[in-house]
């Protein structure tokens, strides 16, 4: 999608982090925005950061609620007449072993991180297919091809997002809809601060400190990279040098590297 000016973009997770930076940078390129998040205050802060001339609609949406996502899609079409790009970006995390985590906390992550992406994709897909050119951008993670201990539901959900993306690429091959699977590494966002923590892991403050040390990419840079991938109709996008290095190590040592990280991470925990 070489020209973004005037394109209608529906974006989840727009209240903070990568989502907020995507909203700002897309607005600067002349896009019309339909922004969604469950955090009303954060969403209003994002709106204030957009250029004054930006055409924007604001929607409070729980992406884990299928009916709410479909209602959002209907509202976007009613207000903007069509949609050209959907970016399923909303996400949460948890820190607890598979043995200890409750089904409630597991499902909380999986429902947002995977089903939120699935609902957003299916709700908008019929409208996207009616456009001469359209894009679906689903945010997976490096966790989508490499798991980390005590992140079971996030690992599983991001693996599922990757599988969903690759299936969509196969099935939409002869349509006007392009699909991009995005795999960020460590991004300086609040995802760890907003995670749920269980027993048997580092204290929240210590986990936040560790994450801040290794998160090398700013959300502004991540958004810039994603928009560049959108313009080039990329299918798979690694965001951050750490994502590139992880991808290489997983290809070279598909099980051995996982075992090593399990030993090291388990020792720290």
N, C-alpha and C positions, 0 to 999 in steps of 0.2 A: 504494500500500500504506500506508494511513493508520495502521495499528497494527502496530508492529514487535515488540512484546512477545511472546516465545515463538517467534518466527520463526527457522527454521534457515537460517543464512547460510554458504555456502561461499565462502572468500576466498583468492585466491592473492597471493603477494608480501607476506605478513603479517609478515615479519621486520623491516621497516623502512619509513620514509617514509610515503607515503599509506596503504599497507596496514596498517601498525601503528596509525596514527591512526584508520582505519576500524574496526579491531578494537576499540579502546578505546571509541570513541563508540557503536558498535553494542551492545557489552556494556552500556554505561550505559543503553541503551534497552531492555534486557531480552532481547536476541537470544541464541540458542544458536549458538555459533560452531564451524565446522569450518575450521581455519586451515591453510594450506599454504605451504611455502616450501622452497627447497633449502638454505637457511642454518639449520641446526639451532640454533646458538647464538643467532642473532638471534630465531628463533621462540620460544625459551625466555624470552628477555628480554621479548618481547611478552606472553607468558602471565603473567609476574610483574606486569605493569602493569595487568592486568584486575581488575575488582572480584572479590573472593573468591568471591562466590556465582555467578559466571558458569559456565554449562555449556559446556565447551570440549573439542574433540578436536584433536589436533595431528598433522600429517602432513608428512613429508619427501617432497616431490614435485618432480621435474624436469619442468616443464610442457612442455618440448620433446619429452618422451618420451610418445608417445600411450598406450602400454600403462600407464605409470605414472599418467597422468591418469585413465584409465578405472578402474584399480584404486582410486584415491582416491575416485572417485564411488561405486563399490561399497561401499567402507568407510564412507563418510559415510551412505549409506542403511542399512547394517547397524547402525551405531551410533546414528543419530538417527531412523531409520524413514522420514524424508522430507527434502526440501530445498525451501525457499521462495524463496531468493535466491542467485544465483551472481554473484560479482564477479571477473571476470578482470582482474587488476591487475598481475601480474608483468611486469617489463620490464627491458631492458638497452640500452646504446647503444654506438656506435663512432664514432671520429673519423678519417676517412680518405676521400680522394676515390674515386669509382667507378673511376677509372683505376688507382689504386694498391692498393685493398683486395683481399685474397685472398678466394676463394670461401668458405674456412673461416670467416673473420670475418663475411662477409656473411650466411652461413647461420646462424651463431651468433645473430646479432641476429634475423633473420627467423623462425627456428624458435621462439624464445621469444616474441617480440612479436606475431607473427601466428598461427603454428600453435598456440602455447600457448593463445591465445584461442579458436581454432577447436576444439581438442580439449576444452577446458573447457566450451564451449557445447554441443557435440554429446554429450559424455558425460553431462551433467546434463539435457539437454532432455527426454528421455522422462519423467523423474521430475518435472520442473517442470510439464509439461503435465497431469499427474494432479492437480495442486493446484487449488483453487478460484481462487486468485490467486497469481501468481509473477512474479519479475523476473529478467532478465539485465542485468547492468551490465558493459559491455565498455569498458575504458579505451583510448581512442585518444589524440589529442594535437592541439595546434595544427598539428603536423607532419602530421596527417591531412588537412589542407586547404591547408597551405602548407609547401613544402620549404625547408630550410636547407642550404647547401653543406657538404660533408664529413660529411653525415649520411644518405647514400644508403639504406642498408638500413633505418634507423629511419624515414625518410620513407616509403619504399615499404611497410613493414610497417604503419605507422599509417594510411596511405591505404587499405590492404587491410582493416584493422579497421573503418574507417568504412564501406567498401563492404559488408562482411559485416553490419554492424549495420543498415544501411538495407535490405538484402535480407531479413534476419530480420524487420524490422518489417512488410514487405510480406507475407511468408509466414505470420507468426503473427498476422495482423490479426484473425482470427476465433477466436482461442484465448484462454486465460486468462493467457497469458504476455506481459508487457510488456518491451520492450527499451529501454535507455537507452545512447546513444552519448556518452561523456564526452570532452571536449577540454580538458585542462589547458594553461595556458601555462607560464611558468617557475615551478616549485615547488621550494622549498628542500629538496631531497633529495640523496642521494649518487649519483644516476644518473651524473653526469659523473665523479665520483671512481672509480666502478666500471666505467667504459667502457674499451674497448680503443682504444689510440692507435696510429696508423701514421705514416708519414713524410709530410712536406709540410704538416703542420698545426702549430698552436701546441703548445708543451710542455704536458704534463698539468697542471702546477701553474698555468700561466698560464690555461689553459682553465677550470680550477676557479675561479680568481679572477674571471674574466669572468662565468662563469655565476652565481656568488654575488652579483655586483653587479646582474644583471638579473632574477634570480629573485625576484619580489616577493611571492609567495603562500606562506604556511607550509603544511606538510602537514596541520596541524590544521584550518586554514581550508578547505583543499581537501576534506578528509573531511566536514566540516560541510556544505559545499555539495552534495557527492554524496549524502549521506543526505537532505538536503532534497529533492533531485531524485527520489530513490527514493520518498519519501513522497508526492510529487505526481505520480508516474508520468510524469516528463518524458521526452521522446524524445531531445532533443539538449541537452547541457549544456556551456556554456563556463565554465571555471574560471579566474578571475583577470581583472583589467582588461586585461592585455596580450592575453589571448585574445580579448576583446571587440573591442579595437582592431584586432588582426590580421584578425579576421573581417570587419570593416567595410572595411579597406584591400583585402583580397582581392576583396570584392564590387565595389568601386569601380574597382580597377585590377588585373584578373585576371592580366595578364602584365607590365604595367609595374612593379608593385611587386616582383614576383619578380626582374625584371632589375636593379632598383635594389639589392636585397639581395645579389644575386650580385656586383655590382660592389663594393659596400662590404665585404662579408664576404671576398671574394676578395682585396681589397687588404690586409685585416688579416691574412689567412693567408699 
